[in-house]
Amino acid sequence: MASIHSRATARLMLSPAVILLLVWMAAPLVMTLWYSLHDYQLLMPRGNPFLGLENYAYFLSDPGFLQSIGNTFMLVMGVLLITVVCGVGLALLLDQPMYGRGVVRVLVVAPFFVMPTVSALVWKNMFMNPVNGLFAWMAQMFGADAIDWLAQVPLLSLTLIVAWGWLPFATLILLTALQSLDTEQKEAAEMDGANAWARFLHITLPHLSRAITVVILIQTIFLLSLFAEIFVTTNGGPGTQSSNLAYLVYSHALLRFDVGSASAGGVIAVVAANILALLLMRLVGKSLEV
């Protein structure tokens, strides 16, 4: 009887937080679904007539839709490749005994705490500016022509900017996993004649597989909604060359003032993100079972 009373009390105490969470999540989702099925124009109210799936068809037929899907995929894959490969290298380097290792670790992790808008502005004006940027100055030193990074290679530029911000996160997770590796295994392999590459390939890398999977999962979830860096640097241009799915939804909502089609795009993005998240969760589960 006492246990039933305690469970009822616990549920009663948790109910306000659960209700607030449900309202916080369900209300915007229901409103988005409603807008996606109606003709809702910010500048030209028309009584919000019911359109059914016309907004979805309109969003899917947008000339920039397929390119935004491809750009989203390229950005996610490019950032993951850079952060995982360089993160493993930095983790191995920071795991070595050196003078001032604690200070170096803090400096390596520091970029992760810089706001995306600030880091994008720094890269845009201090590094990639074709006139006064650091990259332009370096190109002139070697007698080469300066590159207008954000105009000529916008997707590569965004990949570098975003990877710079996420690299400390990957390094921190991988370094933590690396420090849990039993040194006796490496010493035994070294005594058996295994060189550094063989020890890394057969001992260190398998040990880091779970951490790498977690890094890929967490980063992918956040990278699918990448927006601030694109808005600050390229505005999705030139044309739609650097526009991803999140920026395409923004352009429908706040540049074309078509809330209906933007809501349809938001629903499509949420469904796609959840499918990808489920696939990655399965990948993480299999990795943890190994």
N, C-alpha and C positions, 0 to 999 in steps of 0.2 A: 504493500500500500504506500509505504514511504517512497519507494523507488518510482511509482507511478506519479506521485505528487511532485517529486523532484524533476521528473521529465517534463511534466506539464508546466512547472515554473520556468524551466530552462527554455521551453518553446515560447512561452509568453514573453520572456525577456529578450529573446532573439527576434521575435516577430516584427518590432519596429524597424530594425535594420534590414530584415528580409523584404518587408513591404517597400521601404525606401529604395532598395536596390532594384526591385522589380519595376517600380514606377520609373526610376531613373533610366532603366534599360528599355522597358517595354513601351513607354510613352513615345520616345523619339522614333522607335521602330515602327509603331502603328501609324504615326503621322507620316513617316516616309513612305510606307506602303500606300496610304491613302493618297498622298500627293502623286505617287507614281501612276495611279490609275485615273487621274483627273487632269484636265487642262488648267494648270495653275500658272499664270503669267504675272510677274511682279508689276510690270509697267502697264499691262492692258488686261485688267480684270474682266473676265467673261462669264462670271457666275460659276466657274469651276465645273464645267460639264464633264460627265463620266466618259472616259475614252477607252477603257479596257486596257488592252496591251499595246495600244498605239505608241505610247511613250517609250516602251521597251523597244519596239521596232524602229522608232525614230533614232534612239540612242545607238542601237546596234548598227544602223545604216549610216551613222556619222562617218564622213571620210577619214577622220583621224582616229577612229576606234581601233582598227586593226594595228595601226602604227603605235597607238598608246599601249596596247597589249604587248606588242613586241618590245617597246621601250621599257615597260615595266619589268619584263622578263630579263632583258639585257642588263638593266640597272641592278636588279637583285643578284643575278649570277655574277656580274662583274665585281660588285662589292663583296660578295661572299668569297669569291676566289682570292681577291687581294687580302681580305682580313684573315682568312683561314691560313693561307700560305705564309704571309708576313707575320701573323700572330704566332704561328708555331716557331718561326725563326727567332722572333723577339723573345718568346718564352724560353727557348733554349739558351739564348744569350744572357737573359736576366737570371737564369738559374745558375750560372757559373759564378764562382767566388770572385769578387772584384772589389776594389776600394770604392766606397760611396755607393754601394749597390742599392741601399734604401732610397737615396736621393734620386738615383736614375729611375727606379721603379715609379716614384711619385711623378717625375717628369713625363714618363711614358704614358701613364694613366691620365694625366691632366687634361689632354684634349677631349676626353669623353665628357667632361663637365662644362665644356663650352657650348652655349646654346647654338642650335643649327643655324639660326639666322645670322648670328655673329660670325660663325666660322665661314658661312657662305659669303658674307660681305668681305671678310679678310681675304679669302681666296680670289674673289672677283676683282678687288681693287689693288691688292698688294702683290699677288702672284701672277694672275692671268690677264692683267691689263696689257693690251698690245702696245701701249706707249710707255707707261711708267712701271710696269710690273716687273717682278724679279725674273720671271722666265724670259721676258723680252730682253732684259739687260744681259742675261746669260747668253742668249742667242746672238746678240750683237757682239759680245766679246769674242765669239767664235766665227764671226763674219757671216752668220746666217740671218735670214729674214725672220722677224718676229711673227709668231703665230697668234692670231686672234682666237684663243682657245674656245671661248663661249660661242663664237659664231661659226668657226670652221669645224670643230670637233665637240659639239655641245654635250653629247651623251658621254663621251670619254671624260670630259671635264667634270661633269656631275658625279660620275663614278669615282673619280679621284677625291673630290670634295667629301662625298659621303663616306668613302672608305677611310679617309683620314679621321673622321669623327668616330667611327665604329671600331677602328683597329685597337684602341686601348681596351675596349670591352673584351674583345676576343683574346687579347694578350693576357688580361687578368684571369679570365676563366681557364685558359690553357696553362698558365703558369701555376695556378692553384692545383690543377690536376697533375702537372709535372712534378710538383713537390711531394706528391703522395706516392711516387714511383719508388719501389724498393731498390736501393742502390746495390744490394747483394746480387740481384739479377744481372745488372750491368757489369759488375765486377766478375761474376762467374763467366759471362759471355766473353769478356775481355781476356780472361785467363784461358778460355778455350780457343783463342785466336781470332775472334770476330773483330773486324775493324769498326771504325766509328759509324760508317754508313750502314753496315749490317746490324749494329746495335740499335740504330735509330729505326731502321725499317722493320725489324722483327721484335723489338721490345718497346721502344718509346712510342712509336706511332700507334700500335694496337692499344697501348695504355691510354693514349689521348683520344681514342675513337669516340668514347662516350662524351667527352667534353666538346669535341668538334661537332658532334651531332646536336648537342644542346645549343652551341653557338649558332649553328645554322638555323635551328628552329626559332630561337628568340629573334635573331636578326631578320629573318624572312618575314615574320609577323609585323615587325615595325617598318621594314623597307617597302612593303606593299602599300603603305599609306604615306609614302614619301611625298612631301609637298613644299616645305619651307625653302629648301635649297633651290628647287626649281623656280619658285615664285620670285626669290631674291635675285637669282643670277640670269636666267634665260627666259622666264615667262613662257616656258614651253616651246620656244622657238630655237632657231629660225623656222617659221611655219609651225609645224608640229613635230619637229625632229627630236625634241627633248621632252615632249608631253607624255606623261604616264597616265594611268587610269584615274588616279586621284585628281590630277590637274584637269583632266577632261571633264570630270564631274563638276569641278569648280568653275570651269569656263561656261558650262551650260547654265549653272545656277546664278553666277554673279557677273558674267560678261554678256550672256545672252538673256539673262533674267527669266529663263525657262525652268521653273522649279519642278515641274512635272517630269521632264526628261532627265533632269539632274537627279531627282529621286529614283527614277528607274535605273540610272547608272549606278547610284549608290547601292541599290539592292543587288544589282549584278555584281558589283565589287565585293559586297559582303558575302554573297554566295560563293564566289570564286575564292575568296580568302579563306572561308571556312573549309571548303573542299581541300585546298592546299594545306591548311593547318591540320586537318585530319590525316592526310597522307604523311605529313611530317611527324605527327604524334605516333603513328604506326612505326615510322622509321626509328624514332627515339625508343619506343618500346622494344623493338627487335634488338637495338644496340645495347639496351640495358639488360636484356636477357642473356646476351653472350657472355 
